[in-house]
Amino acid sequence: MSQFRVEKEGHVAWIINDRPQVMNAVLTEGWEGLNDLLDELNKDLNIRVAVICGEGKGFCGGADVQELSSHPAEFAENKYSDAEMRAGQNLLQDSTRKLRSVRFPVIAAIHGVAVGAGLEMTCACDLIVAEEGTRMGFPECSVAVTITNGGTFFASRVFGLNKAREMAYTGEFITAEDGFRLGAVSKVVAKGTVREEAGKLAHLIASRAPTVLALHKKMFDRALESNLENTLVYETECLLTTAKSLDHAEGAVAFLEKRAPKFTGF
């Protein structure tokens, strides 16, 4: 059974990391399970937003240190090869690829701790809602392994390059409040309310046009790696797609009739 499970609530999918006895540290097979869940959710056109959260006292304490600690001896005894390490990393990194490639926005609802691979997963999401006092960091330098899973790519964009470097070089943590001041965290909420508050945000987003949500996600990702002219061209193509849609017609009529639109999406 995967340590990640899904609960659906209307147009919102909750992806729950359920290994609280070890602060939701993720085993290699855990990443494989998460990848499968994201694939399945991407096929479910009723889902418009996902929220990823953790059971127990923290969101995610990173990769499973007990699993990682066996690698040096296994390498020395030729029980673990470079190819096997790369295959395991590919499973982990596929979760980042899929968090960005699924058509819907993903909200990270974090509490307690989001460190190492847990923070990498957080930064790969579209938005972050954090309980007050949540600690975030990259402690990899303290255990002599490097950041992986797109951590340097996303953290430099989410926290800013210099802050991300400081976090990676020192291994020191920052708080949810620090993240909010940096513009990384969308909302800091009271302890014990992160799921409630993330759910409110998710349902608000899910009430918007799903095709537009999917295209906006692609547009922001492409803009990060593009120039202004290419961005303008892509924005025009996306506008042509949405301007011809039934949802656009419904949205305009609903606005004139002063009622909530009934979007059908894909």
C-alpha positions, 0 to 999 in steps of 0.5 A, spaced: 500 500 500 502 506 498 504 511 503 500 516 499 492 516 498 487 520 495 480 523 497 476 526 493 471 532 495 467 535 489 472 538 484 478 537 489 483 532 490 486 531 497 493 527 496 495 525 503 502 523 505 500 518 510 506 515 514 506 519 520 510 515 525 516 517 521 514 524 520 511 522 513 519 521 510 518 518 503 521 511 501 523 510 494 516 506 493 512 512 496 515 516 490 512 511 485 505 511 488 505 518 488 507 518 481 501 513 479 496 517 483 498 523 479 497 520 473 490 517 475 488 524 477 490 527 471 485 522 467 479 524 471 477 530 468 472 532 474 478 534 478 480 541 477 485 542 483 489 538 488 492 539 495 497 535 498 498 535 505 501 530 511 498 526 516 500 527 524 505 532 526 508 534 520 508 535 512 514 531 510 521 530 513 524 528 507 527 522 504 527 516 509 534 517 512 534 510 514 533 507 507 539 512 505 544 510 510 544 503 508 547 506 501 554 507 502 555 500 505 551 497 499 555 501 494 562 498 498 559 491 498 557 492 490 550 491 492 547 497 490 550 500 483 550 507 480 544 505 475 540 503 481 541 509 484 539 513 478 533 509 477 531 511 484 532 518 483 528 518 477 522 515 480 523 521 485 524 526 480 518 524 476 514 526 482 516 533 480 515 532 473 508 530 474 507 536 479 508 540 473 505 537 468 498 535 471 493 540 468 491 542 474 494 547 480 497 543 486 497 546 493 502 544 498 498 545 505 504 544 510 505 544 517 510 542 522 516 541 518 517 541 510 524 539 509 529 536 504 525 532 499 519 535 503 520 542 501 522 540 494 515 537 493 512 543 496 516 548 491 514 544 485 507 545 487 503 551 484 501 555 491 503 554 498 499 554 504 503 554 511 501 553 518 504 558 523 511 556 525 512 551 520 519 550 519 522 549 512 529 547 510 534 543 506 538 540 511 542 535 506 549 539 507 548 536 514 548 529 512 553 530 506 548 529 500 546 534 495 539 537 493 535 533 488 528 533 485 529 540 482 530 543 489 535 548 486 531 549 480 524 551 484 527 554 491 531 559 487 525 561 484 520 560 490 525 563 495 529 567 491 536 565 489 540 568 495 536 565 500 535 559 497 543 558 496 543 560 504 538 555 506 542 550 502 549 552 504 547 552 512 542 547 512 538 552 517 531 552 517 526 558 515 519 559 518 512 559 514 512 567 516 519 568 513 516 564 507 510 569 507 515 575 507 519 572 501 513 571 497 514 564 497 508 562 502 501 565 499 498 564 506 500 563 513 494 560 517 493 558 525 495 552 527 490 546 526 487 549 520 491 548 514 487 543 511 481 547 512 484 554 509 487 550 504 481 547 502 477 554 502 483 556 497 482 550 493 474 550 492 475 557 490 480 556 485 476 550 482 470 554 481 474 558 476 474 555 468 478 549 468 481 550 461 483 557 463 486 554 470 490 548 466 493 554 460 495 559 466 499 553 469 502 552 462 503 559 461 507 561 467 511 555 467 513 557 460 514 564 461 519 562 466 524 559 461 522 564 455 523 571 453 517 576 452 516 575 445 515 568 445 511 569 451 506 574 448 505 569 442 503 563 446 498 568 450 495 570 444 494 562 442 491 561 449 486 566 448 484 564 441 483 557 445 479 560 450 475 565 447 472 560 442 470 556 448 463 554 451 465 556 458 467 563 455 460 564 453 457 561 459 462 566 463 460 572 459 452 570 460 453 569 468 456 575 469 451 579 465 445 575 469 449 576 476 450 569 477 455 564 478 457 561 472 457 553 471 463 551 467 464 544 464 471 545 462 474 539 457 
